[in-house]
Amino acid sequence: MAVMGSLQRHSVTRVVVRAAAAQLEQAGCTVDVLDLAEEPLGLFNPDLSRGNPVYAPLRQRVIRASAFVLGTPDYHGGPSGALKNFLDHFWHEFSGKLFATLVASHEKGLTVTDQLRTVVRQCYGWTLPYGVSFAEQVDVAGGEIVSEGLRSRLAMMTRDLRVYGQLLARQRAEDLSGTDNCFMAKHR
């Protein structure tokens, strides 16, 4: 699942998330693109959110996904509220799954990447050991990727997400169906 955490209609985050999704599809992956501007979630409320009519169908999509691309702008050193809200809604479903981060930032997006890694770890998920950051006009201009460096980093990320995502998904399925004493046993 590729998640667009930018609500801005013409954002560079959208361009890069779409490019990552296209690369994954070209490699044979099925990609479900979640655009939080088109499919908004209400602000997470533990008492009410699961009763929202959009929650159950989106939850099924999240369950089906074996890996996630999280795309967000850098908002004052943190991810967008829309992306954080998505993560708050589905934390339980992320357990044992792989995540990759894409951050639009003029300052390398390091704090955003670190915060997303922390959130994913707290949800018992895995992240790639690196994030991909990019800047408007430097890497993306006029609705297109213009930097060979970004193209190369995206190719590396999508390859790693596909390869390690498949490995983790197989092991997760085995752990869920098995009887071994392992972390995923609590989800059986």
Summary of the structure (lengths in Angstrom):
residues: 188
radius of gyration: 16.1
end to end distance: 22.7
largest distance: 52.9
contacts: 608
relative contact order: 0.16
helix: 47%
strand: 17%
